[in-house]
Structure formats: C-alpha cells, structure tokens
Amino acid sequence: MFKKILIANRGEIALRIIRTCKEMGIKTVAVYSTADKDSLHVKFADEAVCIGKPQSSESYLNIPHLMAAAEITNADAIHPGYGFLAENARFAEICGEHGIKFIGPTPDMIRRMGDKMTAKETMIAAGVPVIPGSEGLLESVEEAKVIALKMGLPVIIKATAGGGGKGMRVVWEESELENAYNMAKNEARAAFNNDGIYMEKFVEEPRHIEIQIAGDQYGKVCHLSERDCSIQRRHQKLVEESPSPFMTPELREQMGEAAIKAASAINYESVGTIEFLVDKHRNFYFMEMNTRIQVEHGVTEEVINFDLVKEQIKIAAGIPISGKNYMPQMHAIECRINAEDPYNDFRPSPGKITVLHIPGGHGVRVDSHIYAGYVIPPYYDSMVAKIITMAQTREEAINTMERALSEFVIEGVKTTIPFHQQLMRDENFRKGNFTTKFTETFKLV
C-alpha cells in the first residue's frame, strides 16, 4: 500500500480523499494556490505545498509544479480527484516516468475514452448501443447537411474533445445548421484547442443515467448500479439520485451488462462511469466514459454502503476487486450547492461566508470545504457543498432533503439552496416525471 499520497486538487474532493487516506493509515499532501491558502484541505492534510498563483494554469494545471511538490514531499502516489488533470493522459504518463503511481487508469485508457469519436468506435466494436451519427469527424458544413438530412432532424453537433456542454449545439431546422456548425467548431477550438466536431441524432425526452463501474489490474470488472443525473442546467448536473425513478430491474440488468462490456473493451482499471442517454421507450445509448471519480460518487456510496475512493486507491495499489455487482439498498439524492444567484441567471457569487450552519440528523451527509469566515475565490468552479440524503424510499429521501435544506444556512454570498428547495416541492420532480430538459421550463419563484 502507498505510504503518502499527494492530492492534485482542491476543495471538497481534496478533503474527501484526505479523509479516506487517514482511515487507511496513508499520509497526505495537499497542494494549493495562493487563493486557497486558508482552505480546509490545506489544514487537514499532513503536509501542504503552495504550487502557484490563483489562476488554474499557474497552479492546479501546472504539471511541473505538481511533480516538484510530489518529489520534495516523497509522495509515492498522486490522486487527481475530478476536473483539472484527472483525465489528462500526459499527466498520468509523467507520473509514471517519475516513479509515482497515478491513482486512475493508464494513459492509453484515458486517451481511448477521452476522445469521443474514438470512444464511440470502441463501443460499437464491443457491442454497446450507441447513438446513430457521423462515422468520423465532420469535414465541412456540406457533409454535415447531408448526414443531418439522412438521419433526420433534430441532430446535435458535439466537440470530440468536449465536456461540460462546451462545443455542443442542437439543430432543429436545416436553416440553423451552418451557424450551429461554425459556433460549435469555434467554441471547441477556444475551449479545448481542438476544433474537431461530430454529429449525432438528437435523443428527444432523454434521461441521463450513468453506471458506476470498477475494474482491477487483473481483468475483472463489476458495476455498482446507476445514478440518474437528468436534472441539469446547460448540460451541468444539479441533482443526482440512485436508484433512478425511471429504472426497471430489466433495464438495470441490461445497462449494467453494457457498462461492463464497455469497461472490459479497454481492460479498464480503476473506478469510472459509463454515461448513457435513455429515451422515453427505455432504449439506451452510450454517451461517454468518465475515467475518474465523479462529483456524485457519494450517491452510490450511500445506497450500497461502499467507499469508492478507498476502492480506487486499493485498485491502484494492485489489490483485486471482488467482482461482485452491487444493487441499491437505499434511496439517495444529492443536491449540488453552488455559490450562484438562482434569481439572477445563476450568476457566480464569490465572496466571504459570514454565517454558516451545516444541516445534520439521520440520513444527511454534507461534503464541503467551507466554514464561517471562508472566502470563496472567483477563480474556480462555484460548487461549495454537496448535500446527500438517504432513506428507505425516494419519497422519504426527498422529505429529508427538504428538511435538511431548510436548516442549511449560508450567508454573505448567494447560493442555489432556494432553487433546490423549490425543486424538492415540485410535483413532477416528486413523481419522477422529468428529463434533461426539465429546468428549461422550471420557473423559480
């Protein structure tokens, strides 16, 4: 087992990893930018190293600074968390070149699943259902028009190196196609330095359902059931839950088998997630694979009583997994609390937290790095907490979430707590009647 792990991340995920490492008897190293010097992950780690200025490019994305921090602290492994360099194949390679274990899949696995067209081709070869679309990258607007008319509108244009909704445009009418093509290409170039785009049939009334998987270094893969991530805004997840209210036992079995096929196709090792779009007829299609721990991993942990970060570390250390598939034993819902103003188009609201009260009680888990007096910096993602409630039934989990949100007090900045409170009371949400388009018609009052 590793003696010391450097966490190449910040905020709540860094703190989450530190906690598991402490329980495993592993020393930890926090890294931080000058803007994060007072963050809890810095205070709770065994050692901490400043790696640069507030801008991510000069700190959390600065590979030479991260490697220097690992070497001066004698860390024998690096955990990348999520975001930043978590799915950067070159970073994983550099870790290996320096004799430091990257806690995640191999560089080749990251590359194969990081490029969406390559991933799609891999899935087709493995027999995993995929959304109909272009066979490769689009070379011209004219080609895009031919493919779109052949498949039938609506279609969606996507960046091959994309993520977080960047470089993505839905086309409903032929007259919109040229403008959408150019906008997607330009946005992809600006966001990823890669303007490659492709086209897929747009799935109407979709659910976004993902399957958590784990694979070890010995070819064994299992799934740990599903999470429903359909409540989104501009392709960014807001609420996740398990089990999905749309799921049936038959569909869970089929999607679980497909996820195992997908991971086995690249001999995947580490924890990861296979993401699917599911249409109203319960046909499901591979969307992408996330080769890392995810923000919403705690939802799965609560419904199966399983530490996914611990499993991730054990796999990296060469310990085999059990190979058992897990099914939800409870119901859990997660609300992402962002420092944003939901009454003002979700505008970011960085600043000093003057008053903080974290909810508690039976069935409540809060993962957060904030405290009273903490200053939320303007340089990073606006998420400040994740609140997860769990109960025997979905209705009970929603009721617990309502109660917990009413106790959650964050003053000094605006947050999305009011949005989540209204959502928990919404009749269609409570009935499970929603798709990824739900927030487009959801009016905050």
Disulfide bonds with the S-S distance in Angstrom:
none
